[in-house]
């Protein structure tokens, strides 16, 4: 799911006339990023992030995204609608990406547990009331195992009150992802052993 790491609006012509949807998408990006500035507790988070690898940072960021968006919705009139448009634009492109690349989709499903943070974020957005056909499509397309594991964290994401809460939840996610990866590897080795011919 690389598209979520490349969430950039590229406007080729600076004089181009934007549609209402495109304006909403840009407002949503702005609201989201400003909320990171105003609501993320950076004096607490930055020292923690120095020791995080990319996987841990991505997991934490997914947790923090749900938190700051909920804060924004509580503060700014119309924030929810703009954020919905941003989510719709990102997931519309992402759904199309997976639908158009069978090899990438197969590779994605092989390590489905790595998508727990992102899936939990999208489930949290749905629970917060986001109305987005692309969000609904994304959630409907998740494998049942991923839905089961990601759902365990949705309540925590929606109820988070601080960056500290987000760090705690991200650590729980990492522990679970590590366990699932280990279980998968052990199961694979067991199957290899069973399939080996006896001498």
WOHU-V130506 format. One record per residue. N is the residue number from 1. RES is the residue in three letters. D_LAST is the distance of its C-alpha to the last C-alpha in Angstrom with 2 decimals. Layout:
BEGIN
n;res;d_last
N;RES;D_LAST
N;RES;D_LAST
END
This chain:
BEGIN
n;res;d_last
1;UNK;44.39
2;UNK;46.14
3;UNK;49.43
4;UNK;50.56
5;UNK;50.60
6;UNK;52.94
7;UNK;55.64
8;UNK;58.57
9;UNK;61.45
10;UNK;62.47
11;UNK;66.00
12;UNK;66.77
13;UNK;70.48
14;UNK;72.16
15;UNK;74.93
16;UNK;72.58
17;UNK;73.53
18;UNK;70.76
19;UNK;70.17
20;UNK;70.54
21;UNK;66.77
22;UNK;66.23
23;UNK;68.87
24;UNK;67.13
25;UNK;63.80
26;UNK;65.49
27;UNK;67.29
28;UNK;64.02
29;UNK;62.45
30;UNK;65.60
31;UNK;65.67
32;UNK;62.01
33;UNK;62.40
34;UNK;65.76
35;UNK;64.28
36;UNK;61.68
37;UNK;64.67
38;UNK;66.68
39;UNK;64.14
40;UNK;61.14
41;UNK;61.82
42;UNK;61.24
43;UNK;62.29
44;UNK;59.44
45;UNK;56.88
46;UNK;57.26
47;UNK;56.17
48;UNK;53.10
49;UNK;52.19
50;UNK;52.30
51;UNK;49.04
52;UNK;47.32
53;UNK;44.88
54;UNK;45.25
55;UNK;42.96
56;UNK;44.97
57;UNK;48.24
58;UNK;47.32
59;UNK;46.41
60;UNK;49.64
61;UNK;51.67
62;UNK;50.48
63;UNK;51.67
64;UNK;54.94
65;UNK;55.59
66;UNK;55.81
67;UNK;58.10
68;UNK;60.54
69;UNK;60.81
70;UNK;61.69
71;UNK;64.29
72;UNK;65.74
73;UNK;66.06
74;UNK;68.03
75;UNK;70.36
76;UNK;71.07
77;UNK;72.50
78;UNK;70.48
79;UNK;67.48
80;UNK;65.13
81;UNK;66.09
82;UNK;65.64
83;UNK;62.27
84;UNK;61.21
85;UNK;62.16
86;UNK;60.14
87;UNK;57.05
88;UNK;57.66
89;UNK;57.90
90;UNK;54.79
91;UNK;52.57
92;UNK;54.02
93;UNK;52.82
94;UNK;49.48
95;UNK;48.75
96;UNK;49.66
97;UNK;47.34
98;UNK;44.26
99;UNK;45.33
100;UNK;45.69
101;UNK;42.46
102;UNK;39.29
103;UNK;37.02
104;UNK;38.84
105;UNK;38.72
106;UNK;34.96
107;UNK;34.53
108;UNK;37.03
109;UNK;35.15
110;UNK;31.83
111;UNK;33.57
112;UNK;36.16
113;UNK;36.74
114;UNK;38.46
115;UNK;41.22
116;UNK;42.11
117;UNK;45.26
118;UNK;46.58
119;UNK;45.90
120;UNK;47.56
121;UNK;50.54
122;UNK;50.98
123;UNK;50.70
124;UNK;53.32
125;UNK;55.60
126;UNK;55.32
127;UNK;56.16
128;UNK;59.12
129;UNK;60.48
130;UNK;59.73
131;UNK;60.47
132;UNK;58.32
133;UNK;56.71
134;UNK;54.22
135;UNK;53.29
136;UNK;52.80
137;UNK;50.65
138;UNK;48.47
139;UNK;47.93
140;UNK;47.28
141;UNK;44.52
142;UNK;42.47
143;UNK;39.09
144;UNK;39.40
145;UNK;37.18
146;UNK;39.47
147;UNK;42.56
148;UNK;41.40
149;UNK;40.74
150;UNK;43.75
151;UNK;46.08
152;UNK;45.57
153;UNK;47.70
154;UNK;50.39
155;UNK;52.76
156;UNK;52.64
157;UNK;53.35
158;UNK;56.30
159;UNK;57.73
160;UNK;57.35
161;UNK;60.65
162;UNK;59.92
163;UNK;57.70
164;UNK;56.50
165;UNK;55.17
166;UNK;53.39
167;UNK;51.72
168;UNK;50.51
169;UNK;49.08
170;UNK;47.38
171;UNK;45.65
172;UNK;44.37
173;UNK;43.06
174;UNK;41.24
175;UNK;39.60
176;UNK;38.42
177;UNK;37.20
178;UNK;35.22
179;UNK;33.66
180;UNK;32.77
181;UNK;31.27
182;UNK;29.14
183;UNK;28.06
184;UNK;27.18
185;UNK;25.07
186;UNK;23.20
187;UNK;22.66
188;UNK;21.40
189;UNK;18.86
190;UNK;17.77
191;UNK;17.37
192;UNK;15.32
193;UNK;12.92
194;UNK;12.86
195;UNK;12.40
196;UNK;9.31
197;UNK;6.47
198;UNK;3.76
199;UNK;0.00
END
